[in-house]
C-alpha cells in the first residue's frame, strides 16, 4: 500500500509548486526590504523638510520621525504577513475577521499593553520628552534615544540602554527644558580673609565667563554657604546652556583652585593629630 501511494504522487508537479512558492516568498521578502528602505528614506527626508519649514526643534523632529517609522514598519509587516498567508490559500477576509476576534480577546488580557499605548500617546501629545532630552524617571536617568507607543528607550550615562514600558512612567523629570545650573562649593581655611577670597574667586569667575560661550549667566560667588569642621565653604553658581553644566563645573573647580593657590589662600584638607604620651618614672623603672 505504501509503495502504491508513493507511486501515485506526482513528485515533479509537487517540486514545481514548492519551487514557485519559494520564488514568491523570496520575491515578497525582497520587495518588503526595498519598500521598507524606500519608505524610511522618504519619511526621513519629509521630516527634514518639515523641520526646516515649520521650525520644529531637532529633538521633536527625531521623535516624530522615529514614531512614523515604527508605525510604517508595523503596517508593512502586517501586509507582508497577509500576503504570505494568501500564497498558501488563506483568504485575507478570513484573516481580518479572525484578527478582530483575536484582538477582542487579547484586549481583555493585555491591559498592560493598552496602558502602554495610551500613556505613550499622551507623552507624545503633551510633548513631555523628545529624543535627545536628559530625563529622570523612577530610578533611571539618561538620554532619550527612542520614544514609541509601547516603550521608551533611555541610554544611561554608563552606556546601558533601558527599555521602559510607558505605563511605568508615572513621574518624569525633564532636565533639558531651559538653561541649567552649575554649582561649585569650595572651602578656604578659617585663618584666611573671607572677603579677599571672594574677590579672588569672582575675578577667576569673570575670566571664565569671557572664555566659555556656554555660560549664560554668572558665574557669581554667592558667599559663605556653610561653616565646616575645618573650612569655610563658599558657593559659586552659574547658568549654562543645556547639558553643559557638568563641563562648566569641572572648569570652575580647576580655575578656582589654581586662583586660590596663586594668591596664597589655603584650601584645607582633613588633618589627624597624633598625641604620644611619655612613660612616667615609675613605669620606666619597672
N, C-alpha and C positions, 0 to 999 in steps of 0.2 A: 504493500500500500504506500509506504514512504517513497519507494522508487517511482511509483506511478504518479504520486502527487508532485514530486520534484520534476519529473519529466514534463508535466503539464504546464509548468511555469515558463513564461516567455521571458527568459533572462535578458535577452537583447533589448526588448522593449522596456524592461524594468531598469536596466542600466542607462538607457537613453533618457527615461523620465527622471532618474536620480541626477544625471548629469545636467539636465535642463534646470532642475530645481537648484542645484548648486550654483549654476551660472546666474540664475535670477537672484539668488541670495547675495552672491558676490557683487552683482551689478547694483543691487539696492544698497549694500553696505558702502560701496564707493560713492554712490550718489548721496548717501547720508553724510559722508565725510566732506564731500565737496560743498553741499548745501550748508552744512554747519560752519565750515570755514568761511564761505562767502557771506553768510548771514552775520557772523561775528564781525567781519570786516566792515560790513555795511552799518551795523549798529555802532561800531567804534567811530567811524567817520561821521555818522549822523550826530552823535553826541558831541564830537569835536566842533562841528558847525553850530550846534545849538548853544554850546558853551561860549563860543565867540560872540554870537548874535545876542543871546539873552543875558550875557554876563553872569553866568552861573559859576559858583566857586568850583575850583578843580576837585575838591573832595566830594561835593554834591554831584558833580558830573560823573565821577567814578562810581559813586554809589548807585545812581540810576542806571548807568551803563552795565554794571555787574548784575543788577536785578533784571534788566531787559535780556541779557544773555542767558540768565538762568531760566526765565520763562520760555525763551525761544528754544532752549535745549530740551525742556520738558515736553513742549508741543512737538518738536521734531522726533523725539524718542517715541512718543505715542503714535505718531504717523508711521514711523518705521516699524513698530511692533504690529500695528494693524495690517500693514502691507505684507509683512512676513506671514501672518496668520492667514491672510487671503490666498497666499500661494498654496497653502495646504488645504484650501477649500472651505475655510471658516468664514462666514459672511460677516461683514462689518456691522450690519444692523444688529445681529445677534450679540456682537461684542459690546456695542454701545448699550443695548438693553441690559446685558449682564453687568456692565460697568456701573449702570445706575443702581441695580440691586445690590451689588457688592459695595458700592460707595455708601449706600444707606446703612448697610450692616456694619461697615468699618466705622462710619460716623459715630455709632453708639460706643464702640470700643476704643476709638482713637481720639479721646477728648484732649489728650496732651498735644497731639498733632494739630488739632483745630485751634487750641490755645496758642501754640507756637505761631501759626499763620496769622491769627488775629492780632497778637502782640507785635509781630514783625510788621504788619500793615500799619499800625498806629505809630510805631517807631519811625517808619519811613514817612508817613503822612505828616507827623509833627516835626520832622527834621531834628530829632533828638541827637543823632550822631551821623557823621559822614565818614566815608573811607579816608583814612589818614589821621583821624582825630585820636588824641590821647585821652583815654577814658578809664574809669574805675567802676566795676560792677561786682558786688559781692566781694569775694576775695581775689578777684582778677583785675590786674592793671596792665595796660599796654596800648598798642596802636591798632586801631580797627583796620583789618585787611579786607574784609568782605561782610556785607550785610545781605542776608537772604530772608525769605519769608518763614523759614524754619529755624535756621541757626545764624548766629553772628560769630565771626571769627576774629579773635583778638590775639595779636602777637605780643607776648610778654617781652620784657627787656632782656631776659636771659635767652631769648630765641624760641621759647616754647610757644606753639600755636594752640590756643584754647578754642574749642568748639562749644559755644554756649547756647543751649536751647533758648529761644526767645522768651518762653514762659518763665524762665528763671531770672530774667532781667526785671526784678521787682523794684530796684533802685539803681539809678545811674548817675554818675558824676562825669561831666564832660569838661576836661581841663583845657580844651582847645578853643574856647569861645572868648575872645578878647585877649588883652595883654596879661602876662603872668608876672609873679613877684619873685624876685631874687632876694634872699635873706642870708646875711652872714653875721654871726656873733664872734667877736674876737676879744680876748682878755688881755688886760695890762696889769702890771704889778700895783699893789697898794701904795708903794713908795713913789710912783710916777705921778706927774701932774695931769689930771683928767682933761682940763681944758686944752693943754698943749697936745695931748694925744688926739683929741677930737679934731683939732686944727690940722695935724699931720695926716690923719686918716681922710679928712674931707678933701685935702689937696690931692691925695692919691686917687680918690673917687672922681674928682673933676677931670683929672688926666685920662682916666679910663673912659669916662663919658664922651670925651672928644675923639677917642680912638675907635671905640666899638659902636657901630651903627645899629646894633641890635638892641641897645638900651634906649627905651622910650622916655623914661623919666628917672632922674637921680643919676647915680646913687647918692644917698644922703645919710649922714651919720645922725641917727635919731637921738642918741645919748646913752646914758647908763641903763642897761637892761636889768642886770642882777648884780648883787654883791656876793661873789662866791667865797668858798673857804680859803682860796689862795689868790684870787684875782678879781678885778673889776671888769665886768663884761659889758662891752659896747656893741650896740646893734647898728647894722648898716642895711638899708632897704633900697631896692631899685625896681622899676617896672621894665619888663623886657618884651620883645616880640615873642609870640607863641613858640614853645619848645626850645627857646634859647636861654631859659632861666638857669639851667644847670651849668652851661658853659660860662655864663656871666659870673655865677657864684665861684666857680673854680678860678677864674681870672682875678676876681676881687680878693680871694684868700691869699693868692700868691703875691699880688701887688701890695696889699696891706701889711703882710708880714715883712716884706722887704723894706717898706717905708718905715715901719716902726724900728726895725733893726738899724736902718741908716741914721735915724735920729736918736739912737741910744735909749729907746723905750723898751723895757723888758717885757717879753711875753712869758709869764710864769708857767712852770710845769710842776707837777707833784713832787714834793721832797719827802724824804724819810730821815728822821733824826735818830741816830743810834746812841744811847746812853750806856756806857760801860762802867759799872761800879767796881772800885778797887777793893780788894780784900782787906779787912781790918788787921790790926796787930795780932790779936788772939788767933784769928784764922790762919795768918801767915806762920805763927809759931807752931801751931798744931800741925 
